[in-house]
Amino acid sequence: MNGLRVVPAWRHGRERLYVCLPDGGNIAWYDRDAARVNLLGEDREAEVLEALGPFLTGPVSVGPPPVPTPAELARLTLHPDDDLAPNRPGEALLIALDRDPGPAHRLRADPRHRALEAERAVGEALDRMDGLGVRTLHSIPLPGGDRVHHLAIGPGGLYAVHAVYARRQRVTVVDPLVAVGRRGEPHPVLRRVRADADRVSYALTAEVRPVLVLVGASQVTVRTPPREVRVLTDGEVERLGDLGGVLKPADVEALHARARDRNTWARL
């Protein structure tokens, strides 16, 4: 044995097998999907291939890592405080609840918890589409205290996604109003969803489609087709990943690099 260790990891929805030195440093990685072994030093090629031997499933190419694209270089130079990519679904709500959890005992449940549940459900569904080439950002802050719940960028285009909690309730949609529950008061939610998409479109200078996701709804009634807005349940979110033919992978990565920069949104 040459002392090298093979450590599996996931990056952008794709499995990589890293070849590590005894001290933990990486000297190569194997990208299964690309069938390529990327070497950080050619002098240890034989040892790397020996360590990866049990994991190789067929012929592979071997060589230095690919040159970073302009989008990848932009991400590398982005200050951590300005990078929105680490945001979790419902990041703003998580921070608000941490700062002000509210009274321990209250007559009615804090609506922030339900809103957080909805954003988490939608965010997790969107994150599962990473393997389809869809890049997702969560809880994008906008000037004035507003935020975009989720932004999905993939082969099918850009989607500004707004999540609404509707667990075991009937939902009625009459553009621009959305009523949750039999006695729920209608609110102009679709107007907000369209406004979010317009602001994202302005910031990224690209067409953005508004999407409303009703989480856990028992029944959805749409009286008239909403203007521009696509209405889905949380079980239908991953259909967005089946759409293609609009953006090339390089375009997706470039738009994602711009969108994850907090400064992109500060100028709105």
Buried (B, 14 or more C-beta within 10 A) or exposed (E): EEEBEBEEEEEEBEEBBBBBEEEEEEBBBBBBEEEBBBBBEEEBBEBBBBBBEEEBEEEBEBEEEEEEBEBEEBBEEBEEEEEBBEBBBBBBBBEBBEEEEEEEEEEEEBEBEBBBBBBBBBBEBBBBBBBBBBBBBBBBBBEEEBBBBBBBBBBBBBBBBBBBBBBEBBBBBBBBBBBBEEEBEEBEBBBBBBBBBBBBBEBBEBEBBBBBBBBBBEEBEEEEEBEEBBBBBBEEBBEBBEBEEBBEEEBBBBBBBBBBBBEBBEEE
